[in-house]
Amino acid sequence: MQRNEIRLDSAVPEPPEPRLVPYIDGIPWGRTACNHDFSPGPMVSVIQLSLRPGLNILQHSLASSLWAASLEYVRSIPDCKAIYWAPLHDRPERIIVLLQWKSALALKTFQQSFGFGLMIGLLRLNCFNRCISLSLPSLSSSTTEYTCELVSFQFAANGSVEAREQFSKAWDDFCGEVKRDSNDDNLMVCGGWVQRDSEYGTTAAGQALVESQPFFFLGLLFWREPVASRVSETLRNRVATLSSVTTGVNSELTLTLRREDISTTHDDASNIVPKLSGRLTMETSISTPIPRTYRNLSWTTVENHHNARTASGGTYSFPPLRANPSKMGTIIWQFPPHHNQPRTKKSRSQGLQYLRETIQTFADTFYYAITYSSQQAFHGRCPYIGPVEIISFYVPQELFDRELFKLLYRDFSTAMFPPMLGGIPRAGHACGGGWDDESSVLDDNGTKVMRFTAVISWHSNESREEMYGKFVRGAMESYERFGHIIDRFRLLTVKVESMLVSFLNKS
């Protein structure tokens, strides 16, 4: 008799793949540590942001607006001493950013901040975010334009420590020769060992992955344009000698480096929350200018439940706003939005059908005072028979702009209407949204746009006032939590219109 073999391996789940995270002085950037655990010396962030094809931040566009806003925010982070950036010479879709930090603790603050989070929707996967214990040469004191050559020297993971020490000594000799040979700051050189990623936890697979990483030494050569032809033969020979002792050398040259002015101080008085008055809607909420300033607030701050009174006098407690923004330390794991053509949903929900019929009846009665535009339908439901807010966002018709807006509206809906908590009713519900089939042209500037119509069903007028008030105040108090959402609405939309519809009982 043949016995059936019992196999248990299929029932055992595979262990998760080890996850490597950026380290700062041997400590994961997201781990709580004492200030004295970090070295007091200067640190440099070396960041490469790979933009999606067709984007150019050097030309006036949505991408350049998001980039300018990102730089404005990053330079407000405490102890940021210098910002240099430039596209690569032969691949302008790749942006190199050099950030000089006063200390490793300042670099940790940057990794925990929103950082270049506004750029996530513009990026491809091949980005990196590493750091070096280094002090950059002072380029801001000179009016001369420089390009930066980034030369990475690779060493095998199982190579000897002595070989890397000998290379460090040879590099120091090379820097000394450059200083003696280069006149009038034609060439300035610095470099250091790139800190390797490591595992957040401790597993055998993770440790093996960490130990398999090669070592990299990154040399930064700041060239005064154009001086390559005047480099002495001695320096050429020295560079060749440095390359001969490594397992691989790669060189990238940037376009002209751009220096950001970080001398402007940010006054906290600009973050004073204005007194909110009048009817609060989506249109009035996102018209509030938001300061792009880093605020040292806890990411885990939990808001107290706020009360809103209904017309009948009852009191309801609504779940707080929920903030889940991206942090700079995780930006290398962010995926860009899917590139599918957005589709308009044709199925009509019962609640939205009733809403459209009611508005149509009203328009037929008061035809002399209303300009009828078009009809639109999409999946959704209206759980409350309270006031309904209909919002029209006019977004540039390019597919890329619409993809960014879809991500933005998802973040807004998630923040404003978190899941029901412990049976506590929500203040409202985002019923859904969709695009018009045809593009339109605005009369004021002739920009071709597409309209995205969204419907929010509110528990009551008081709940709407309460939640929008909390949203605007939270945005003014912290760019990281909610401010970036309003800022993105202002950057991505050409025009916003909203109207409130209240339903009365037949009686």
N, C-alpha and C positions, 0 to 999 in steps of 0.2 A: 504494500500500500504506500502510495506516495503522499508524503505529508506536505501540507501547505506551509510555506515558509512565512513566518510572521516578521514583518518589517516595521520598525519603529522610526526609521530615519525620516520618513515623509511627514510624520506627525510633529517632529521637532522643528520649531521655527528657526530659520537661519538668523544668526546674530547680526545686528545692524552693522553696516559698514562704518569704520572709524571716521570721525569727523575732525579735521584739522582746523585750528583757529589761529589767527595772528597772535603772536606773543610779544610782550614788551618786557624786556629785562627778565626773561624766563617766566613771566606770569601771563596767563591768558588775559586778554584785554577786558573781558567781561566779568572776571572774578574779583570779588571784594578783597582788597589788600590795603595794608597800612601805607601811609605816605612814605615812611622811611624804607619801605621795601623797594622803592624805585631809585635809580641813580639820579643825582642832581644835574648831570651833564646834559648838554643840548642833544636833541634828537631831530631827525629829518624823516618826514613821510615821503615815500616815493610811490606815486599813484599813477597807474595807467587806466584811463577810461576809454573804452572802445565804443565809438558811436555806431549806430546803425547806418547802413549804406545810404548815401544821398544827403546826410546831415552835415552842416557846416556852421560852426559857432562863430566863425569870423565874418559871416554875412548876416545882415539883419533878418532875423527869422525867429520862430518860436524857440528853436534850440538855443539861439544866442541869448534870448530873454531869460530862459531858465538857467543858462550858464551864469549870466551876470547876477541873477538873484542868488545862486548858490555861492558865488564868491563873496557877495555881500554878507551872507550869513556866516561863512567859514571864518572870515577875517574878524568877526566879532567874538570868537572863542578866546577866552583869556590865555595870555602868554603865547599867542601866535606872533612870531617875530618877522616872518617874511613869507611871501607867496610868489612863486614863479611858475609860469605855465606856458606851454606852446604845443602846437600839433607837430607830429613827426614830419620830416621833410618829404619823404616819399609816400607816406600814408597819412594824409591829413585827417582821416576819420579817427585816428588814435591821438589822444591828448595826454601829455606828460605833465604832471603837477608835482612840484617840490614845495613842501611846507616845512618851514623851520620852526621848531618848538623849543621853548625855554628849557624844558625838562621832560623826562619820561612821563611824569604825572600829567603834564599838559597834553601830551600825546594820548594818554588814556582818556582824558576828557573829550578829545576830538573823536576817538573811536566810539565813545558812548553817546555822542551827539548825533543829530540828524545828518550832519556832514553834507555830502553831495546827494542827499536823498531825492532832491528834485529831479535829478538826472536819471533815475532808475529806469523810467520808461523809454529812455533814449539809448540804452546801452545794450551791447551784446555780451556774451558770456566771458570772453577772454579779457577780463580786467584783473588787475592785481593791486594790492594795498599792503605794502611792506614798510619797514622802518630801518634806519641805520643810526648808530651813535655817531653823530657828525655835526660839525658847524660849517655851514656854507660860507663861501667867501662873500664879502660885501659887494654886491653889484649895484645896489640902489644908490650909492654915493657917486656913481659915474653916469654920465649921459651917453656913454658908448653903448651901442647895441651888441648883444652877445647871442650866439647860438650855443646850445648845449649838446655835447656828444656823450651819450651814456654807453659805457663799455663794461660789459659784465664778463668776469672771469670765472669759469666754472671749475670746481674741484670735486673729485669723486667722493661719495659718501664714506667709503672705507679707506680714504687716503690718510696719510700720516699727518699728525698735528705739526710736526717739524716742517713739512712742505708748506703748509699755510703760514707758519711763522716766518719762513724764509721769504715767501712772497710779500708779506707785510713789510719786511725790512727793505726789499727791493723797491716796493712802491714808495716808501718814504724817501729813498734815495732818488727815485724818479721825480718826486715832487720838488725836492731840493734843486735838482738840475733844471727843472722847468722855471723855478723862481729866479735862478741865476741867468738862464738863457733868454727868457722872455722879457722884452722891453715894453714899457708903457702898458702893462697889463694886457698884452696881446693874447696871453693864454693864462688862465687860472685853473688849478687842478685841486681836487679833493676826492676822497673816497673812503669806503669802509665796508665791513662785512655785513651783509644783509641778514637780519635776524630771521631765523627759520620759523616756519609754522610748527605747531605742536598739537598734541591731542588735548581736548578739554578734560577728559577723564583719564583712566588708566586701564588699558586693555593690552593684551599681548599683540593683537593685530594692529592696534593703533601705534604701539611702540615700534613695531617692525616698519610701519609706514613712515614714522618720523625718522627712524635711522636710515631709511633708504633715500632720503632727500639729499641731493648734492649740496655742497656749500657754494655760495656765490659771493664774490667781492665785486662791488659796483664802483667803478671809477666815473667821476663827473668832470668832464673837460669843458670849460667855458671859453669858447673861441671868440676873439674879436674879429668881426667880419671885414674882409676875408684875409686870413693869415696862414692858411694851411700850407701855402707855397713857401712861406718864410721859416718854416720849422727846421731847425738845424738837423744835420745828419746824426748828431749824437742822440738827440731825442728820438729820432726814428729808430735807431738801433736799440735804445732802451725799451721802447714799446714792443719791439720784436722779441727782446729777451723776456719781458714779462709774459708775453703770450706763449712762449715755448714751454713754460713749466705748468701749464694748465691743461685740463681735458677738453676745454672748449671756450671760445671767445665769440662774443656777439657785440655788435656796435650799432647804435641808432643815433641819428642826427636830427635835431629838431629844427623848426623854423625859428625866427627871431624870438627870443624869450620876452615874455611880457611880465612886468612887475606890477603887483597890486599895491595900492596905497593903503597901508594899515595904520596910518597915523591918526585917522579920524576916530575919535572916541565916541562911544555910544552912550548917550545919557539915558539912565533908567527912567527919567521923567517922561520920556517918549512912550513908555509902556503903561502909563496911567490909563486905566480903562475909562473911556468916556461914558457919560450918563446916557443911557439908552432911553429914547422916548419915541412916541408914535407907534404905528402899527408895524410890528416886526414880521417880515416875510423873508423868503430866500433872497429876493432881489435887494432888499435893504441891508440884509446881514452881510452879504459878500461885497457890498460897496464900502465897507470899513477898511481903511488902509492898515495893514498889519506890519509892525516893525520886524525886519529880518535880523533879529538879535538873539544870540544864545542866552538862555536863562538857566541858572543852576537850580533846576527844580527836579524833584525825584520823579523818575519814570514810573514808579509804582504808586504814585499818589492816587488814592481812592476818594472820589468826591462823595460827600454826604448826599443822601437822597433829598431832593427839593420837593416842596409841596406846590401843587397848583389847584386852585379852586375852580370848580365848574359853575355853570350858571345857576344850578340848583342849590349851590351853597355847600356841597359835599367836598371833602378833602381827599386827594389821592396822592400817593407817593410813587414817583416814577423812578425807574432805574437810572443811574447816573450815565453821563456820556462815557464812551469807551474810547481810549486812545491806544493805538497799537502801531506807532510809526516805525519806520526802518531806522536802524542804527548804522553808522559808518562801518563798524567792525564786521557787519554781515553783508555789506554791499556786494562782495564778490560771489555770494550765493544767490543773488536775486536774479530771477529769470525775466526776460522782456515779455511784453504781452504777445499773445498769439496773433498771427497775421491774417486771420480769416476776414473776409469781407463782412462787415456788420449787416445783419438781416433784421428787417422790420417784422415783428410778430403780427400775424393776421388774425389769430384767435381772439375773440372778445370774451372777457369775463363778464359775469352778470352785473357786478357792481359798476364796472366802467361803462357797460352798455346803458345802464340806467342814468349814469352821469351825462353821457353824450346826448341822450334823448331829452333830458331836462334842459341842458344848455341850448339844444336846437329849438325847443319850444319857446324858450325865453328870447332867442334871437329872432324867431319868426314874429313874435309879438312886438318887439322893439327894434324892428329892422332899420328904422330911420336913425338909430343911435349906435348901431353896432356894425362893424365891418367883418363879415364872415371870411375866414381864411380857408381851412381845410379840415378833413377828418383824419383820425389816426387811431389805431388800435394796437394793443400789445397785451401780453399775459400779465395778469395782476389780480389782486383782490383788495377790497376795501373793508377791513374788519370793523370799522367804526362808522356809525351814522352821525358823524360830527362834521365840522368844517373840512372842506377839501381844498388843498392848495394845488393849483395847476401851474407848473413852471416850464417855461420855454427857454432853453439854452441855445444860443446861436454860435456854432462852432465852425471854424474854417473847414471847408469840405474835403480837404486832403485826408486820405485814409489814416495816415500816421497821427494827425491831430485828433481824429475821432477815437482812435485806440487809446491815446493818452486820456481823453475825457472819460471814456468808459471806466478806466482804472480810478480816476478821480471820483466819479460819482459813486463807485463801489465803496471807496474809503469814506466818503461823506455819509452814506447810508449806514455803514457799519458803526461809525462813531456816534451818529445821532440816535439810532434805534437799535441798541444792543438787545440780545435775546431776553425774553421774560425771565426774571430772577425771583424764585420763591413765590410765584403767583402774583407778584407785583405787576399791575398793568403797565403797558408801555404808553408813552405820551403820544405816540403816533406810529404810523406804518408807511414805509416807502412802497407804494403799490406796484411800482415798476416804471419802465420808460422805454422809449423807442425813437427811431429816426424817421423823419419824413422821407418819402420816396424820391422827391425832387429837391434840388438845391434852389436857393433863392439868392437875390442880390440886394444888399442893403443900399439904401439911397444915399446915406451920408458919405461913405467912402468907397462904395462899389465892390467891397470884398464879397466873394462868393462863399456862402456859408450853408450849412445844413442845420436844421432845427432838431434838437433832442427835447422831447416833451416828457416830463415826469409828473407823477401824481403822488401827493402825500396826503394820507387820510389821518386827520388829527383827532385826538380824544376830545378836545375842546379848544376854544380860542385861548383860554388861559394856559393850557399845556403848550400850545404853539409859542406864545410869548415867553413862557418859562424856558423852553428848550433852546430857542434861538438866542435868548439872553445869555444862557449858560455857554452856548457855543461861541458867541462873539467875545464874551469875557475870557473864556478859556483860551481863545486864539490870541487875544491881546496879552495875556499873562504868559503864554508859552508857545513859541513858534514850533517847538518840537512836537507838541501834543496835537494842537488844532490849528495853529496859525498857518502852517504850510498848506492846509486844505483850502482856506480862504485865499491864500496867495496864489495857489494853482488855479482856482476859479477865475481870479482876476487876469491871469496870464493866458489861460486857454480859451476863454470865451470872448466873443466880440460884443455880445449884448445879452442881457437876461431880462425876461419879463415874467411876472407872476400875478396870479389873481386868486382870490378866495371865493369859494362857493359854499353857501350855507343852505342846508336842506331843512324844510319845515314839515312837521307832521300834517297829514291831510286834514286832521281835525282843526 
